[in-house]
Amino acid sequence: MSQTDDCNRHIVLASRPSGAPTAATFSMNHGPIPVPGRGEVLLRTVFLSLDPYMRGRMNGGPSYAPPIGLGEVMGGGTVSRVVASDHPKFRLGDWVLATSGWQDYAVSDGTTSSVLAGMKQPSWALGILGMPGLTAYVGLLDIGQPKPGDTVVVAGATGAVGAVVGQLAKLKGCRVVGIAGGAVKCRAATTDLGMDDCVDHHGGDLPGRLRAACPKGIDIYFENVGGPVFDAVLPLLNVGARVPVCGLISYYNDTVPPPGPDRLPLVMGTLLRSRVKMQGFIVSDHYAERHVAFTRDMTAWLADGSMTYREDVVEGLENAPAAMIGLLEGKNFGKLVVRVGPN
């Protein structure tokens, strides 16, 4: 089903998942196209971002982002076109970065929307020039504080955040080892993204193979996965290692704590003995002070070829639920976006 001009398709949270979300978690509804009021703008969604944090918003408990109510439109970042405007900052046809969520049309008062002026690839505002890119930039540079010669390990190495982390670390003179799922992704990490090595976490003996790839230990581990990957990394952390933590996707669908043994004493002991800095962060906390520098630097790196970028584009709003389920299973390759409507 493609976007239509006479109704507003919107995907809502139909039920809170217990474990992994399924098709029944979501429901596609149809309604009238909203009408903007005074000082408002009507946006038609062209690209929708799908991101791991959305899984947490499907739960009912408190988190750093408010939960989505049952029957409410699934939230998410969008790149949209202005199709009607009574707002002085928005003109017909403008590309706009917004938070319209999983729907064809949305009304905005402009407070959470901004015009994307001069951007050749508007969808990149959802990826390398947007939240995932800024996450990599802040996490690696501000928390990881890379130095030339450091060994940097990044999980989810070909994902929206990990791919940027790896390339940033190479720009800073580090040796970079990626961890990814499958031979194809690992090959892309080294040939396309320039990482020095990549370990397939689907293969056997992950701890042994990671140890072989990091003979001098690990100075920075960029954590966005958790689980067995973190277990393999932990004993390799050098004295003074830094561990920025932006996500733990391996746990997002868990309904009970992971099975024993209790790893906390081992983790805490390692942090103490090796004087490891492990810091969680939410990128929105850093937007105000880091966004200008990030945009300047990332734009320059893309222009001179220091950075490459890959999008995984799914066609059609109706395919967003399956794509989201696949994202949590690691099926995407690059930044996952849904093309909702025509440019």
Summary of the structure (lengths in Angstrom):
residues: 343
radius of gyration: 20.6
end to end distance: 16.8
largest distance: 63.7
contacts: 1124
relative contact order: 0.16
helix: 32%
strand: 25%
